[in-house]
Amino acid sequence: MQRLDRVETTFSKNNNKAKEIPVFKAGDKVVVKSRIKEGDKERVQAFEGVVIARAGRGPASTFTVRKVSAGVGVERIFPLYSPNVVSIERKSEGYVRRAKLYYIRDLDGKAARIKDKNIRLMETQNTAADSATK
């Protein structure tokens, strides 16, 4: 077990120097830029969507991103420490109360939206201020 821990810490230290991984969780909207190989050419493709799950620990950790493209739900699972993942950028922080958002697969349209955490906080502060003045 000690050897495994030693390998994990070495791997994460070396890989964190190469790219900065932001703090994100389920419900956050992210843009993941990954390397795609097409024949002998290589390009970077952006995938923007909502994080619906994070799994694993250490070098084996992954996260699932979901977006709706042309009315069809598309999900991709990205390894967090993969060299093919160029960058991860958090666009907005979502307000959710679960760690896994698999139920979003069954929803569509307005029901599938996730509230922005900052807007949610402002709403709760405004209602608290209104009730305090009454």
Legacy VTK file of the C-alpha trace (Angstrom):
# vtk DataFile Version 3.0
C-alpha trace
ASCII
DATASET POLYDATA
POINTS 134 float
0.000 0.000 0.000
2.879 2.361 0.750
4.290 1.915 -2.750
0.935 2.778 -4.280
0.654 5.926 -2.160
4.191 6.924 -3.096
3.425 6.527 -6.819
0.178 8.513 -6.475
1.853 11.436 -4.705
4.715 11.504 -7.211
2.286 11.385 -10.117
0.060 14.167 -8.806
3.025 16.412 -7.935
4.579 16.046 -11.393
1.292 16.497 -13.212
0.111 19.522 -11.210
3.176 21.437 -12.373
2.183 20.903 -15.993
-1.396 22.196 -15.711
-3.531 23.910 -13.138
-6.671 21.977 -12.179
-9.402 24.255 -10.818
-11.651 23.321 -7.926
-14.986 22.187 -9.327
-17.837 19.892 -8.311
-21.082 18.477 -9.629
-23.384 21.201 -10.938
-20.599 23.496 -12.146
-20.444 24.521 -15.788
-16.987 23.818 -17.217
-15.104 24.045 -20.504
-12.753 21.125 -21.049
-10.179 21.471 -23.813
-8.789 18.138 -24.944
-6.395 16.932 -27.624
-8.022 15.031 -30.477
-5.961 12.977 -32.931
-7.328 12.704 -36.462
-4.985 10.672 -38.599
-1.556 12.274 -38.338
-2.939 15.680 -37.247
-3.671 16.811 -33.724
-6.040 19.562 -32.615
-7.613 20.918 -29.443
-11.382 20.607 -29.048
-13.483 22.373 -26.416
-16.366 20.589 -24.686
-18.613 22.847 -22.598
-21.228 21.426 -20.280
-22.335 20.672 -16.741
-20.361 18.360 -14.480
-22.784 15.628 -13.430
-20.343 13.403 -11.518
-16.850 13.063 -10.144
-15.449 9.633 -9.414
-12.280 8.038 -8.177
-9.367 9.346 -6.203
-5.814 10.309 -7.069
-4.500 9.656 -10.582
-7.495 7.459 -11.401
-10.081 10.196 -10.800
-12.535 11.067 -13.562
-15.384 13.497 -14.118
-18.429 13.341 -16.381
-19.566 16.383 -18.364
-22.976 16.608 -20.042
-24.245 18.989 -22.696
-27.200 19.094 -25.076
-26.189 19.398 -28.720
-28.873 19.700 -31.414
-31.490 18.396 -28.976
-29.472 15.289 -28.104
-27.772 14.828 -24.744
-24.045 14.148 -25.026
-21.864 12.989 -22.141
-18.111 12.538 -21.989
-16.007 11.075 -19.224
-12.629 12.753 -18.839
-9.703 11.456 -16.768
-8.692 14.346 -14.514
-4.938 13.878 -14.870
-4.827 12.777 -18.509
-2.179 14.408 -20.715
-4.883 14.652 -23.413
-6.857 17.116 -21.255
-5.199 20.439 -22.047
-7.188 22.643 -19.673
-10.293 22.815 -17.512
-12.021 26.148 -16.959
-14.930 26.651 -14.563
-17.487 29.032 -16.093
-20.050 29.136 -13.293
-20.762 27.476 -9.979
-24.059 25.627 -9.802
-26.358 25.291 -6.811
-27.104 21.590 -6.331
-27.679 19.415 -3.295
-26.326 16.128 -4.631
-22.943 14.752 -5.616
-24.211 12.821 -8.647
-26.679 14.498 -11.008
-27.709 11.479 -13.079
-31.372 12.492 -12.760
-30.711 15.329 -15.255
-30.591 12.689 -18.011
-34.351 12.233 -17.680
-35.141 15.968 -17.689
-35.288 18.310 -20.645
-35.750 21.989 -21.321
-36.189 24.349 -18.403
-36.419 21.510 -15.865
-32.852 20.437 -16.677
-31.365 23.830 -15.805
-29.188 24.292 -12.745
-29.359 27.517 -10.756
-26.230 29.602 -10.451
-24.930 29.554 -6.885
-24.285 33.312 -6.725
-27.832 34.131 -7.877
-29.235 31.633 -5.376
-27.273 33.259 -2.538
-28.531 36.731 -3.500
-32.139 35.461 -3.534
-31.835 34.003 -0.034
-30.238 37.210 1.290
-33.023 39.339 -0.220
-35.793 37.177 1.287
-34.036 37.222 4.676
-33.755 41.040 4.519
-37.436 41.364 3.538
-38.598 39.169 6.411
-36.372 41.089 8.873
-37.921 44.443 7.910
-41.491 43.207 8.431
LINES 1 135
134 0 1 2 3 4 5 6 7 8 9 10 11 12 13 14 15 16 17 18 19 20 21 22 23 24 25 26 27 28 29 30 31 32 33 34 35 36 37 38 39 40 41 42 43 44 45 46 47 48 49 50 51 52 53 54 55 56 57 58 59 60 61 62 63 64 65 66 67 68 69 70 71 72 73 74 75 76 77 78 79 80 81 82 83 84 85 86 87 88 89 90 91 92 93 94 95 96 97 98 99 100 101 102 103 104 105 106 107 108 109 110 111 112 113 114 115 116 117 118 119 120 121 122 123 124 125 126 127 128 129 130 131 132 133
